[in-house]
């Protein structure tokens, strides 16, 4: 992608154009396919006097695509941006919504400030553009209500799960769940910065809500069945890890020897390496979400890929 003027941003020709999907009642989902590394989804609510955005995007160009799509819906100001967690594909575009109050969990703000675009080193060749750090300025511990017109949206902090600082957004009146990266649809879940057991517990909480529509963090819109798909993968990882741990195999060795079966169809299968590292941490009895050697683990994921860098088309 080439850096363009703020009013005209092109998407990659080898990918579908992002799409804004109306979900009713002013709620929307901004979907970026194929949903692999860096191609995240966002949520948008358009009310009578302003706009709420849930998550932003990874690169300057991707952030502008989201911003321009919001402008096509409404010329009202974006008053609130909610970050569901600290990963760059959900927060790096915050600065493109000046004047908005950026909201997150306490831990998310801490992680955004600590990140300083560190993960850009994982994806050589990506054109990042003129990124600037714009951390959350309003934080909460457990949950907060964001009023979308006269409809309550509940942002709840869970975790450690996908990361140490995940938030989902539940709109009970519409049985609409913005699950963020607690749910990948068509992509391999990734818990190296969080907890397998913690994510299993968080997904149990999501299932109990009985949502009708689920906006995943990555991939097409889905329903509650995607929650069960995530659980099946995580339990598979736990079972594989338990056997490998007993046999004294290192995570990369175990990953190479593992038949992913039905999960091989998911994008970014190399995440099995990171997920096994996290599973081993939990089998050692370490605190859930304890930091690991993330850069070393990414290097092992590249090894798993035969030396090919992580595929990021953002």
C-alpha positions in Angstrom: 0.0 0.0 0.0 1.2 3.5 -0.7 0.7 6.4 1.6 -2.0 8.7 0.1 -3.8 11.9 1.1 -6.3 11.7 3.9 -9.2 12.0 1.5 -8.2 9.2 -0.8 -6.9 5.9 0.4 -6.6 2.7 -1.7 -6.9 -0.8 -0.5 -4.7 -3.6 -1.7 -5.8 -5.0 -5.0 -5.2 -8.6 -3.9 -7.7 -8.3 -1.0 -11.4 -7.5 -0.8 -12.2 -3.9 -0.1 -13.2 -3.3 3.5 -17.0 -3.2 4.0 -19.3 -1.5 6.4 -22.2 -3.7 7.4 -25.4 -2.3 8.9 -26.6 -4.3 11.9 -29.7 -2.2 12.7 -30.4 0.5 15.2 -27.4 2.6 14.1 -24.9 -0.2 14.8 -22.4 -1.3 12.2 -19.4 -3.5 11.7 -16.4 -2.5 9.6 -15.0 -5.8 8.2 -11.5 -6.2 6.8 -10.9 -9.5 5.0 -9.3 -12.0 4.9 -8.9 -11.3 8.6 -5.3 -12.5 8.9 -2.5 -10.7 10.8 -3.4 -7.0 11.1 -6.7 -7.1 9.2 -9.1 -6.5 12.1 -12.7 -5.5 12.4 -14.2 -2.5 14.1 -17.6 -1.4 15.4 -19.4 1.8 14.7 -22.5 3.3 16.2 -24.1 6.4 14.6 -26.5 8.3 16.8 -28.4 11.6 16.5 -25.5 13.7 17.9 -22.3 11.7 17.4 -20.5 8.5 16.6 -19.0 5.8 18.7 -16.1 3.7 17.2 -15.0 0.4 18.7 -11.3 -0.2 17.8 -9.3 1.4 15.1 -6.7 -0.1 12.7 -3.1 -1.2 12.2 -1.5 1.1 9.7 -2.1 4.7 8.8 -3.7 3.7 5.5 -6.0 1.2 7.1 -7.0 3.7 9.8 -7.9 6.2 7.1 -10.0 3.6 5.3 -12.0 3.2 8.6 -12.2 6.9 9.2 -13.5 7.6 5.7 -16.0 4.8 5.9 -17.3 6.4 9.1 -17.5 9.7 7.4 -19.6 8.1 4.6 -22.1 7.0 7.2 -22.3 10.4 9.0 -20.8 13.8 9.1 -21.4 13.9 12.9 -18.3 14.0 15.1 -16.7 10.8 16.5 -17.2 11.4 20.2 -15.9 8.1 21.6 -13.4 5.5 20.6 -13.3 2.3 22.7 -10.2 0.1 22.5 -10.9 -3.5 23.3 -7.2 -4.4 23.9 -3.8 -3.0 23.2 -2.7 -4.8 20.1 -1.7 -2.4 17.3 -4.4 -3.4 14.9 -7.0 -2.2 17.4 -5.3 1.0 18.7 -2.7 2.4 16.3 -5.3 4.4 14.4 -6.7 6.2 17.5 -4.9 9.4 16.5 -7.0 9.7 13.3 -10.1 10.6 15.5 -8.9 13.8 17.1 -11.3 15.2 19.7 -12.7 11.7 20.5 -12.4 10.4 24.1 -10.5 7.2 23.9 -11.7 4.6 26.4 -10.2 1.4 27.5 -9.5 -0.8 30.5 -6.7 0.3 32.9 -4.5 -2.5 31.7 -5.0 -1.6 28.1 -3.8 1.9 28.6 -0.7 0.7 30.4 0.0 -1.8 27.6 -0.5 0.8 24.8 2.0 3.1 26.5 4.5 0.3 26.9 4.2 -0.9 23.3 5.6 2.0 21.5 5.0 0.3 18.1 7.2 -2.6 19.2 5.3 -5.2 17.3 5.9 -3.4 14.0 9.2 -5.3 14.1 7.3 -8.6 13.6 6.1 -7.6 10.2 8.9 -6.5 7.8 7.7 -4.9 4.6 4.5 -3.3 5.9 4.1 0.4 5.1 3.0 1.8 8.5 2.7 5.4 7.5 2.6 8.4 9.9 1.5 6.5 13.1 1.4 8.4 16.3 0.7 7.1 19.8 -2.7 8.1 21.1 -3.4 6.3 24.4 -6.7 6.0 26.1 -7.6 8.9 28.3 -10.6 7.4 30.1 -10.1 4.0 31.8 -12.1 1.6 33.9 -11.4 -1.5 35.9 -14.3 -4.0 35.4 -17.1 -2.6 33.2 -18.5 0.6 31.9 -21.7 1.6 30.1 -21.5 3.5 26.8 -24.8 5.0 25.8 -25.4 4.7 22.1 -28.4 7.1 21.9 -30.8 5.6 24.3 -29.3 2.1 24.0 -26.9 0.8 26.6 -23.7 -0.9 25.4 -21.8 -2.7 28.2 -18.0 -2.8 27.8 -16.6 -5.5 30.2 -13.0 -6.3 31.0 -12.1 -10.0 31.1 -8.8 -11.8 31.2 -6.2 -12.6 30.9 -7.6 -14.1 27.8 -6.4 -13.2 24.3 -4.2 -10.6 26.1 -4.0 -9.3 29.6 -6.5 -6.5 29.0 -9.4 -7.7 26.8 -12.8 -6.0 26.7 -15.9 -7.1 24.9 -18.9 -4.9 24.1 -22.4 -6.3 24.6 -25.5 -4.6 23.4 -28.3 -6.6 25.2 -31.2 -4.8 23.6 -30.0 -6.1 20.2 -28.3 -9.3 21.4 -25.3 -8.0 19.6 -21.8 -8.9 20.7 -18.6 -7.1 19.6 -16.3 -9.9 20.7 -13.0 -8.3 19.5 -10.1 -10.8 19.6 -11.8 -13.1 22.0 -13.3 -14.6 18.8 -11.5 -15.2 15.5 -13.8 -16.4 12.7 -11.8 -18.3 10.1 -8.5 -17.5 11.8 -6.4 -19.3 14.3 -6.9 -18.0 17.9 -3.8 -16.4 19.4 -3.2 -16.4 23.2 0.6 -16.0 23.5 0.0 -12.6 25.4 -2.9 -13.9 27.4 -4.1 -17.3 28.7 -5.6 -20.4 27.3 -7.5 -21.1 30.4 -8.5 -17.5 30.9 -9.8 -17.3 27.3 -11.8 -20.5 27.8 -13.5 -18.9 30.9 -14.1 -15.7 29.0 -15.7 -17.6 26.1 -18.0 -19.3 28.6 -19.1 -15.8 29.7 -19.8 -14.8 26.1 -21.7 -18.0 25.4 -23.9 -17.4 28.5 -25.0 -14.0 27.0 -26.7 -16.0 24.1 -25.8 -13.4 21.4 -27.6 -13.6 18.1 -24.9 -11.6 16.1 -21.2 -11.8 16.9 -18.7 -9.3 15.4 -15.4 -11.1 15.7 -12.1 -9.4 16.0 -11.1 -10.9 12.7 -13.1 -12.5 9.9 -16.7 -12.4 8.7 -19.7 -11.7 10.9 -20.8 -14.8 12.7 -23.1 -16.2 15.3 -22.7 -18.0 18.7 -21.4 -21.1 17.0 -18.0 -19.3 16.5 -17.6 -19.3 20.3 -17.8 -23.0 20.4 -15.3 -23.2 17.5 -12.8 -21.2 19.6 -13.4 -23.5 22.6 -12.7 -26.6 20.5 -9.4 -25.2 19.2 -8.2 -24.1 22.7 -9.0 -27.6 24.2 -7.2 -29.2 21.3 -4.1 -27.1 22.1 -4.4 -28.0 25.8 -4.5 -31.7 25.0 -1.6 -31.5 22.5 0.4 -29.5 25.0 -0.2 -31.9 27.9 1.1 -34.8 25.9 4.2 -32.9 24.6 4.9 -31.5 28.0 5.0 -34.9 29.6 7.3 -36.1 26.7 9.7 -33.3 27.2 9.2 -31.8 23.8 9.9 -28.1 23.1 6.9 -26.1 21.7 8.4 -25.6 18.2 9.3 -29.3 18.0 5.8 -30.3 19.2 4.1 -27.8 16.8 6.0 -29.3 13.8 4.9 -32.8 14.8 1.2 -31.9 15.4 -1.5 -32.6 12.8 -3.8 -29.6 13.0 -6.7 -31.7 11.6 -9.7 -29.5 11.0 -7.9 -26.4 12.3 -5.4 -26.5 9.4 -7.9 -24.6 7.3 -7.7 -21.6 9.6 -5.5 -18.6 8.6 -2.1 -18.1 10.4 -1.6 -21.7 11.5 1.9 -20.8 12.8 0.1 -19.4 15.9 0.1 -23.0 17.2 3.7 -22.4 18.3 2.9 -19.3 20.4 -0.2 -21.0 21.8 1.9 -24.0 22.9 4.3 -21.8 24.6 1.4 -20.3 26.6 0.0 -23.7 27.3 3.4 -24.8 28.6 3.6 -21.8 30.9 0.2 -22.8 32.4 1.3 -26.4 32.8 4.4 -25.1 34.7 2.0 -23.4 37.1 3.0 -19.9 36.2 0.5 -17.1 36.7 -2.0 -16.7 33.9 -0.8 -14.2 31.4 2.8 -14.0 32.7 4.9 -12.3 30.1 6.9 -14.6 27.8 9.8 -14.0 25.3 7.4 -12.8 22.6 10.2 -11.9 20.1 11.8 -15.3 20.5 8.4 -17.0 20.0 7.7 -15.0 16.9 11.1 -16.1 15.6 10.0 -19.7 16.2 6.7 -19.0 14.3 8.8 -17.8 11.4 10.8 -21.1 11.6 7.6 -23.1 11.6 6.7 -21.2 8.4 9.9 -22.4 6.8 11.6 -19.1 7.3 8.8 -17.0 5.8 7.8 -13.9 7.7 4.4 -13.6 9.3 1.9 -12.9 6.5 0.6 -9.4 7.2 -1.3 -7.7 4.4 -2.4 -4.6 6.3 
